[in-house]
Amino acid sequence: MEIRLIKVLAVLGVLLGSLQAQAVSYDGTWTQNKSNAGVAWTPMRTHANHFCFLSKVEIEETDTSREWARCRAYRSSGADWILEARLGKSSDADARCSAICYNN
């Protein structure tokens, strides 16, 4: 029983060792800023061979109950990752958003 387990682990080690590693590398940083109400967005990279995520969110002056802000990085229904800064009703709020993408 013990020898069988050792053989299985050895074969598994050889199989896993023969798999080609997929290199992942940094591909860039994007920023999007928004002042006053509305949406600002920018396409980043294609989601077919990249993944992106928020790396920094700065929200300022959402000091009334009607002011709100958000940052998001998301996969569009098309082919790209999108970085979005969005402000609700605002007179002085700001959103600063950053995202990082890697290729895979």
PyMOL commands that set and color helices and strands:
alter all, ss='L'
color gray80, all
select helices_A, chain A and resi 2-18
alter helices_A, ss='H'
color red, helices_A
select strands_A, chain A and resi 25-35+38-46+50-60+69-75+80-87+94-103
alter strands_A, ss='S'
color yellow, strands_A
deselect
rebuild
show_as cartoon
